[in-house]
């Protein structure tokens, strides 16, 4: 295994939705042993601490949009952090709610553009997060990052998306809660979507292997965004958007192991961890274990957990 320069970046963003608690996510991942788990695998690990955004003095175009200015500030700050970190290693962004991906993916796309390579995104989530500010009923902007970094309209005041991620370069796995307007937009587009029924019928390895093959053939960079609610809430309760019927622990580890085997991973999000809802750190420890699988921990090396 080739050791990596892993760069940990905390993103204690809690403005993408109204239920609070995700701002504690980065410290929960640190406490659960993320640094130690990656270091034990032989990687060089640097923790840059938490990002702190500058919040612009902006008013939301619609009153329903929750903490509009805060989300813009976070997007700009995380985009800069992402683009900078990718020049020096493999950044792991510790969230924080999923609105953070607006910034982490934008920064990764800018870096990929400067490197002359395409960016691909693997979206592991129960939700597609493909709403625009105009189509969201809740006004919660953690449901909009994919729309933003693919260049959809409606994000006035956000940093301009000068390197949009092509829809065909995005693979979503684990979907099981997609709103009607999102579904219509996805069906009209080219994003590769794999819901849990398909996973039940054909397994999780087949669509992932096909996607990774496309990334490899294109010499692409790969950003992976892992939402806690990709997992079944029975094994990962620490999320405010639980949807029954998610991925099992073994399915999730298989995804991470295949990512490591591919050698394609260039950046990683760990998002929507709400420690306030956790059970004795159960979810935080699982996320740490999954990150370790993505960075080379083998199936024989699983630690025994006691809760």
TORLO-458368 format. One record per residue (C-alpha): residue in one letter; x, y, z. Coordinates in steps of 0.5 Angstrom, whole numbers, plus 500, padded with zeros to 3 digits. Example, Ala and Ser with C-alpha at 12.3 -4.5 7.8 and 13.67 -1.06 7.14 Angstrom:
2
code->A; c1->525; c2->491; c3->516
code->S; c1->527; c2->498; c3->514
***
This chain:
307
code->X; c1->500; c2->500; c3->500
code->X; c1->503; c2->507; c3->498
code->X; c1->502; c2->512; c3->504
code->X; c1->498; c2->518; c3->503
code->X; c1->499; c2->525; c3->506
code->X; c1->492; c2->525; c3->509
code->X; c1->490; c2->532; c3->511
code->X; c1->484; c2->533; c3->516
code->X; c1->480; c2->539; c3->515
code->X; c1->474; c2->540; c3->520
code->X; c1->468; c2->544; c3->517
code->X; c1->463; c2->545; c3->523
code->X; c1->458; c2->547; c3->519
code->X; c1->451; c2->547; c3->522
code->X; c1->447; c2->552; c3->517
code->X; c1->445; c2->548; c3->512
code->X; c1->439; c2->545; c3->516
code->X; c1->435; c2->547; c3->522
code->X; c1->436; c2->541; c3->527
code->X; c1->443; c2->543; c3->530
code->X; c1->448; c2->539; c3->532
code->X; c1->453; c2->537; c3->526
code->X; c1->457; c2->543; c3->528
code->X; c1->460; c2->538; c3->533
code->X; c1->462; c2->533; c3->528
code->X; c1->469; c2->534; c3->527
code->X; c1->471; c2->534; c3->534
code->X; c1->467; c2->527; c3->535
code->X; c1->471; c2->524; c3->529
code->X; c1->477; c2->526; c3->532
code->X; c1->475; c2->523; c3->539
code->X; c1->473; c2->517; c3->535
code->X; c1->480; c2->516; c3->533
code->X; c1->481; c2->518; c3->526
code->X; c1->488; c2->521; c3->526
code->X; c1->490; c2->515; c3->530
code->X; c1->487; c2->510; c3->525
code->X; c1->490; c2->513; c3->519
code->X; c1->497; c2->514; c3->522
code->X; c1->496; c2->506; c3->524
code->X; c1->496; c2->505; c3->517
code->X; c1->502; c2->508; c3->515
code->X; c1->499; c2->515; c3->513
code->X; c1->502; c2->521; c3->514
code->X; c1->496; c2->525; c3->518
code->X; c1->496; c2->533; c3->519
code->X; c1->490; c2->536; c3->522
code->X; c1->489; c2->543; c3->520
code->X; c1->484; c2->544; c3->525
code->X; c1->477; c2->547; c3->523
code->X; c1->475; c2->552; c3->518
code->X; c1->472; c2->559; c3->520
code->X; c1->468; c2->563; c3->514
code->X; c1->467; c2->570; c3->513
code->X; c1->460; c2->571; c3->513
code->X; c1->458; c2->576; c3->508
code->X; c1->452; c2->581; c3->509
code->X; c1->447; c2->579; c3->504
code->X; c1->440; c2->578; c3->505
code->X; c1->436; c2->571; c3->502
code->X; c1->432; c2->572; c3->496
code->X; c1->427; c2->568; c3->499
code->X; c1->425; c2->568; c3->506
code->X; c1->424; c2->561; c3->507
code->X; c1->432; c2->560; c3->505
code->X; c1->435; c2->558; c3->512
code->X; c1->442; c2->562; c3->513
code->X; c1->443; c2->564; c3->506
code->X; c1->449; c2->568; c3->508
code->X; c1->452; c2->563; c3->512
code->X; c1->452; c2->558; c3->507
code->X; c1->455; c2->562; c3->502
code->X; c1->461; c2->564; c3->507
code->X; c1->462; c2->557; c3->508
code->X; c1->462; c2->555; c3->501
code->X; c1->467; c2->560; c3->499
code->X; c1->472; c2->558; c3->505
code->X; c1->471; c2->551; c3->504
code->X; c1->472; c2->551; c3->497
code->X; c1->479; c2->555; c3->498
code->X; c1->481; c2->550; c3->503
code->X; c1->479; c2->544; c3->498
code->X; c1->483; c2->547; c3->492
code->X; c1->489; c2->549; c3->497
code->X; c1->489; c2->542; c3->500
code->X; c1->489; c2->538; c3->494
code->X; c1->495; c2->541; c3->492
code->X; c1->499; c2->538; c3->498
code->X; c1->495; c2->531; c3->499
code->X; c1->489; c2->527; c3->500
code->X; c1->484; c2->532; c3->504
code->X; c1->479; c2->529; c3->509
code->X; c1->473; c2->534; c3->510
code->X; c1->470; c2->532; c3->517
code->X; c1->463; c2->535; c3->517
code->X; c1->458; c2->538; c3->518
code->X; c1->452; c2->538; c3->514
code->X; c1->452; c2->536; c3->507
code->X; c1->451; c2->543; c3->505
code->X; c1->459; c2->543; c3->506
code->X; c1->460; c2->539; c3->499
code->X; c1->458; c2->546; c3->495
code->X; c1->465; c2->548; c3->497
code->X; c1->469; c2->542; c3->498
code->X; c1->467; c2->539; c3->491
code->X; c1->467; c2->546; c3->488
code->X; c1->475; c2->547; c3->490
code->X; c1->476; c2->540; c3->488
code->X; c1->473; c2->541; c3->481
code->X; c1->478; c2->548; c3->481
code->X; c1->484; c2->544; c3->482
code->X; c1->482; c2->538; c3->477
code->X; c1->481; c2->543; c3->472
code->X; c1->488; c2->546; c3->473
code->X; c1->491; c2->539; c3->473
code->X; c1->488; c2->538; c3->466
code->X; c1->484; c2->532; c3->469
code->X; c1->476; c2->531; c3->470
code->X; c1->473; c2->531; c3->477
code->X; c1->468; c2->525; c3->478
code->X; c1->464; c2->525; c3->484
code->X; c1->461; c2->519; c3->488
code->X; c1->455; c2->521; c3->492
code->X; c1->453; c2->516; c3->498
code->X; c1->447; c2->519; c3->501
code->X; c1->439; c2->517; c3->502
code->X; c1->438; c2->524; c3->498
code->X; c1->440; c2->526; c3->492
code->X; c1->441; c2->534; c3->494
code->X; c1->439; c2->536; c3->487
code->X; c1->434; c2->542; c3->489
code->X; c1->435; c2->549; c3->487
code->X; c1->434; c2->555; c3->492
code->X; c1->427; c2->555; c3->488
code->X; c1->425; c2->548; c3->488
code->X; c1->427; c2->547; c3->496
code->X; c1->420; c2->547; c3->500
code->X; c1->424; c2->546; c3->507
code->X; c1->429; c2->552; c3->505
code->X; c1->435; c2->547; c3->508
code->X; c1->441; c2->548; c3->503
code->X; c1->444; c2->542; c3->505
code->X; c1->439; c2->539; c3->500
code->X; c1->442; c2->543; c3->494
code->X; c1->450; c2->542; c3->494
code->X; c1->449; c2->537; c3->487
code->X; c1->445; c2->543; c3->484
code->X; c1->450; c2->548; c3->486
code->X; c1->457; c2->544; c3->483
code->X; c1->453; c2->542; c3->477
code->X; c1->452; c2->549; c3->475
code->X; c1->444; c2->549; c3->476
code->X; c1->441; c2->556; c3->476
code->X; c1->439; c2->560; c3->482
code->X; c1->445; c2->561; c3->487
code->X; c1->446; c2->568; c3->486
code->X; c1->451; c2->571; c3->491
code->X; c1->455; c2->564; c3->491
code->X; c1->462; c2->564; c3->489
code->X; c1->461; c2->563; c3->481
code->X; c1->462; c2->556; c3->479
code->X; c1->467; c2->556; c3->473
code->X; c1->468; c2->549; c3->473
code->X; c1->462; c2->545; c3->474
code->X; c1->462; c2->538; c3->475
code->X; c1->459; c2->534; c3->469
code->X; c1->453; c2->530; c3->470
code->X; c1->455; c2->524; c3->467
code->X; c1->461; c2->524; c3->472
code->X; c1->457; c2->524; c3->478
code->X; c1->454; c2->517; c3->481
code->X; c1->449; c2->517; c3->487
code->X; c1->449; c2->510; c3->491
code->X; c1->444; c2->509; c3->496
code->X; c1->438; c2->513; c3->494
code->X; c1->431; c2->512; c3->498
code->X; c1->428; c2->519; c3->499
code->X; c1->428; c2->524; c3->493
code->X; c1->423; c2->529; c3->492
code->X; c1->418; c2->530; c3->486
code->X; c1->422; c2->536; c3->483
code->X; c1->429; c2->533; c3->484
code->X; c1->427; c2->526; c3->481
code->X; c1->424; c2->530; c3->475
code->X; c1->430; c2->534; c3->474
code->X; c1->435; c2->527; c3->475
code->X; c1->431; c2->523; c3->470
code->X; c1->432; c2->529; c3->465
code->X; c1->439; c2->529; c3->466
code->X; c1->445; c2->524; c3->466
code->X; c1->447; c2->523; c3->473
code->X; c1->448; c2->516; c3->474
code->X; c1->443; c2->514; c3->480
code->X; c1->442; c2->507; c3->484
code->X; c1->437; c2->507; c3->489
code->X; c1->437; c2->502; c3->494
code->X; c1->432; c2->497; c3->490
code->X; c1->437; c2->496; c3->485
code->X; c1->442; c2->495; c3->491
code->X; c1->438; c2->490; c3->493
code->X; c1->437; c2->486; c3->487
code->X; c1->444; c2->487; c3->484
code->X; c1->448; c2->488; c3->489
code->X; c1->452; c2->494; c3->491
code->X; c1->459; c2->492; c3->488
code->X; c1->456; c2->492; c3->480
code->X; c1->454; c2->500; c3->479
code->X; c1->460; c2->502; c3->483
code->X; c1->465; c2->498; c3->479
code->X; c1->462; c2->500; c3->473
code->X; c1->463; c2->508; c3->475
code->X; c1->470; c2->507; c3->478
code->X; c1->472; c2->504; c3->471
code->X; c1->470; c2->510; c3->468
code->X; c1->474; c2->514; c3->472
code->X; c1->480; c2->510; c3->471
code->X; c1->479; c2->510; c3->464
code->X; c1->478; c2->518; c3->464
code->X; c1->484; c2->519; c3->468
code->X; c1->480; c2->522; c3->473
code->X; c1->480; c2->525; c3->480
code->X; c1->475; c2->522; c3->485
code->X; c1->471; c2->526; c3->490
code->X; c1->467; c2->522; c3->495
code->X; c1->462; c2->525; c3->499
code->X; c1->459; c2->520; c3->505
code->X; c1->453; c2->522; c3->508
code->X; c1->451; c2->518; c3->515
code->X; c1->444; c2->517; c3->512
code->X; c1->447; c2->513; c3->507
code->X; c1->447; c2->508; c3->512
code->X; c1->441; c2->504; c3->515
code->X; c1->439; c2->508; c3->522
code->X; c1->440; c2->502; c3->526
code->X; c1->447; c2->502; c3->525
code->X; c1->448; c2->509; c3->524
code->X; c1->443; c2->513; c3->528
code->X; c1->447; c2->520; c3->529
code->X; c1->444; c2->524; c3->523
code->X; c1->438; c2->528; c3->523
code->X; c1->435; c2->526; c3->516
code->X; c1->434; c2->518; c3->518
code->X; c1->431; c2->514; c3->512
code->X; c1->430; c2->506; c3->514
code->X; c1->433; c2->501; c3->509
code->X; c1->440; c2->504; c3->508
code->X; c1->446; c2->500; c3->507
code->X; c1->449; c2->495; c3->512
code->X; c1->456; c2->496; c3->515
code->X; c1->459; c2->490; c3->510
code->X; c1->456; c2->494; c3->504
code->X; c1->459; c2->500; c3->506
code->X; c1->465; c2->497; c3->508
code->X; c1->465; c2->494; c3->501
code->X; c1->465; c2->501; c3->498
code->X; c1->470; c2->503; c3->502
code->X; c1->475; c2->497; c3->500
code->X; c1->473; c2->498; c3->493
code->X; c1->475; c2->505; c3->493
code->X; c1->482; c2->503; c3->496
code->X; c1->483; c2->498; c3->491
code->X; c1->482; c2->502; c3->485
code->X; c1->487; c2->507; c3->488
code->X; c1->483; c2->513; c3->485
code->X; c1->480; c2->517; c3->491
code->X; c1->483; c2->524; c3->491
code->X; c1->478; c2->527; c3->497
code->X; c1->473; c2->525; c3->502
code->X; c1->467; c2->528; c3->505
code->X; c1->465; c2->525; c3->512
code->X; c1->458; c2->529; c3->513
code->X; c1->452; c2->530; c3->517
code->X; c1->454; c2->527; c3->523
code->X; c1->450; c2->529; c3->529
code->X; c1->454; c2->527; c3->536
code->X; c1->448; c2->530; c3->539
code->X; c1->444; c2->524; c3->537
code->X; c1->449; c2->518; c3->537
code->X; c1->449; c2->512; c3->542
code->X; c1->456; c2->512; c3->545
code->X; c1->460; c2->514; c3->539
code->X; c1->457; c2->509; c3->535
code->X; c1->456; c2->513; c3->529
code->X; c1->463; c2->517; c3->529
code->X; c1->467; c2->510; c3->530
code->X; c1->463; c2->507; c3->524
code->X; c1->465; c2->513; c3->520
code->X; c1->472; c2->513; c3->522
code->X; c1->472; c2->505; c3->521
code->X; c1->470; c2->507; c3->514
code->X; c1->475; c2->512; c3->513
code->X; c1->480; c2->507; c3->515
code->X; c1->477; c2->502; c3->510
code->X; c1->478; c2->507; c3->504
code->X; c1->485; c2->508; c3->506
code->X; c1->487; c2->501; c3->506
code->X; c1->485; c2->497; c3->512
code->X; c1->483; c2->490; c3->510
code->X; c1->477; c2->486; c3->512
code->X; c1->482; c2->482; c3->517
code->X; c1->484; c2->488; c3->521
code->X; c1->477; c2->490; c3->524
code->X; c1->478; c2->492; c3->531
code->X; c1->473; c2->489; c3->536
code->X; c1->468; c2->494; c3->538
code->X; c1->465; c2->494; c3->545
code->X; c1->459; c2->500; c3->547
***
